[in-house]
Amino acid sequence: MNAVYIEELARHVGREVLVQGWLYNKRSSGKVRFVIVRDGTGLVQGVVTPDADPDAFALAERLPQEASLRVWGTVRVDPRAPGGHELSVTRIEPVHIPKEPFPIGLKEHGVGFLMDHRHLWIRMRRQAPILRVRDAVLWAIRAFFHERGYVATEAPIVVGTAVEGTTTLFPLEYFGQPAYLSQSGQLYLEATCMALGKVYWIGPVFRAEKSKTRRHLTEFWMAEAEVAFLEHDGNLQLQEDLVRYIVESVVAERRRDLEELERDPEVLLAEVAAPFARVTYREAVDIVRARGVAMEPGEDFGAPGEDALSQHFGRPVFVERFPARIKPFYMKRDPENPDLALNADLIAPEGYGEIIGGSQRVDSEEELLRQLCEANLPEEAYRWYMDLRRWGSVPHSGFGLGVERVVAWVAGIPHIREAIPFPRTLDRLYP
């Protein structure tokens, strides 16, 4: 008999099936044993009686949590059971029986303990749906760009130049010369978009930011896009279309996982249904200050400011045209006010903070040289980047989407560390 996955049980009602997985939990009620089995796609309750198979009944009593096993039984509908189906168990075959109790019981544990056991914590009932939502977010990003003719490309992880500023670089030695872990693939995507027109990549990036907030990781994943002949307003529309596509795709594909996480899919759909709000940086500062958050014009938004904007709008909001002096060197200046950058940050609703940063890029050699000088960055290190402005430069724009921040928002989880299988934070390198 071929095994079936728990997520497929609705297609096998009334039939005997084989399920392979792990014992998540068990309980007894009189002469009936209940075993909850997980297989990575969901949970199913198996009902074991001594009449069906005395050996299975005895095993159901003594098997410990996380024992791996094969279970045969007939599928029946039961709305009260996990996943809406039950197995009337006829046979149980252990694959591996642990010799020691599983470290993570079905009770409350401290965050430090759970993070030390992250390799096991991801098996638990809440963590698996989060990681399935993450998978759906990543597939939605790829599908969005693929359907629109973008070319998937790559950027190096080991680089010789900074993108977002030299203070957040992880240095390393590269055969006798200094190098760094990449903060972003953007500069390289600008090169490939000049060859391919419209490109994207999804990959890991690294920021040596000494932050312990619930929104920061030192290693995280970015989905980045660059498009030739795309200007600022078109860039914002592209980002809005992408975020709406992600939310609608995840709700369609992973509604049950969202409900398992007590995340209302209709709330998500409502948040992205209307056009996203757009305000200038100056307008956003006024809103933040009016809501009682201390902030001076010229400062970047911290978590309290982003939360204030999130509460004010109740839907995603673009904050555009920041002071150029607080933004990276590669952003094109607003022709109507050169003190401002043609950029925007997209703030998610419900206090999840910035999920996208993007801008129109500098497209002339003269501008780039001037802005490198203003940022005190060495011209020689960016010589190849300047070459893009020397031969056939065009207006172009792009953005980077923080995958974990989007996963946290969509899944409704309070801390970004649960949005990635193995988080890296300021004080976390194990496991």
Order of alpha helices (4+ residues) and beta strands (2+ residues): beta-beta-beta-alpha-beta-beta-alpha-alpha-alpha-beta-beta-beta-beta-alpha-beta-beta-alpha-alpha-beta-alpha-alpha-beta-beta-beta-beta-beta-alpha-alpha-beta-alpha
